[in-house]
Amino acid sequence: MQVLAGDIGGTKTLVAICEVSPPDGRTGAVSVEVLVSKRYDSRKFPGIAALCRAFAAEVARPIPRSAGFGVAGPVANDRSQTTNLPWIVDAKDLAQALGIESVGLANDFQALAVGIPAVKAADLVSVNEGVRDPKGPWAVIGAGTGLGEAIATLGASGEREVVATEGGHASFAPRTELEIGVLRFLMQRYDHVSWERVLSGEGLVNLAEALSHLTGVKPAEEVGEKIAHDRGNAPAAITAAAVAGDPLCRQVVELFCKLYGAEAGNLALKTLATGGVYVAGGIAPKILDFMTDGRCRAAFVDKGRMRPMLERMPVQIVLDTRAGLLGAATLAAREAQLTPQTRSNPSTRASHDT
């Protein structure tokens, strides 16, 4: 079936018309084909309905009867106040405004987790081979603007049911003297130093400042200017400088990958992720050579007596940055299959929305 799908961010929104095929009877994998898509500046629109109508007009295609959206913000009772936009997204109101039958709504990271089965094998890069239990839980972690973490378990229907968490805000746990120094540096800045303070775009900047303070090594001039005057673009400058060989920035990205592996290992232990660990988000694909050079894996398995268990857990990096969109399309297809009575009662749909 054709559906409308959207990945709503505080800055950019990706919207598309997708073809969703039924789950594969053998593997359970969902096939989602993006037929046409456009990216928009979210702030130029008063709400998602206006953006969707503009998209439909631009691509000269009618809006499908079912839609799904991943929203950068908490979702409760099919309603969300977006975190960095003055939008209130209500599934029922949006369906009425667009003149369609149903709208599925989920937090953007939940939608990303739902979209993983639709990601093609070529867009998955292994960090640890392991042995996958097809019925085991997944752990999903993704560093980008923030740090998202989720769990996906296999439900009675055979579909993955996503449990959202706020694990990115759990307390950062250093493991080495250098990491303890980073924690002490950041404690002067934040009342609570979470994993998100070191594993995110802003986390790259925090690590650069901390390591410069601890080692006395200054970043490249351009990077220093970005950190001082343009922090929003500083993460990209840091990763680019690391690839180019800048000593401090290289150390920053190497430490970032170690910390990524360490926290992915923490999440894997807490969820017994025998079905695999998926590393998503926008940063990992940009530093792929660093993520796959062994540092991330070494930190992932470095859990003492639990090392053999972690060595058996597959870890893969998701390269497809449209995974959130694929998940939104999957949500739309699920919503379309619900009866009107079930759709009007959010409590009966928890397995799809959580």
Secondary structure, 3 states (H helix, E strand, C coil): CEEEEEEECCCEEEEEEEEEECCCCCCCCCEEEEEEEEEEEHHHCCCHHHHHHHHHHHHCCCCCCEEEEEECCCEECCEEECCCCCCEEEHHHHHHHHCCCEEEEEEHHHHHHHHHHHCCHHHEEEEECCCCCCCCCEEEEEECCCEEEEEEEECCCCCEEEEECCHHHCECCCCCHHHHHHHHHHHCCCCCCEHHHCCCHHHHHHHHHHHHHHHCCCCCHHHHHHHHHCHHHHHHHHHHHHHHCCHHHHHHHHHHHHHHHHHHHHHHHHHCCCCEEEEECCCHHHHHHHHCCCHHHHHHHCCHHHHHHHHCCCEEEECCCCHHHHHHHHHHHHHHHCCHHHHCCHHHHHHHHC
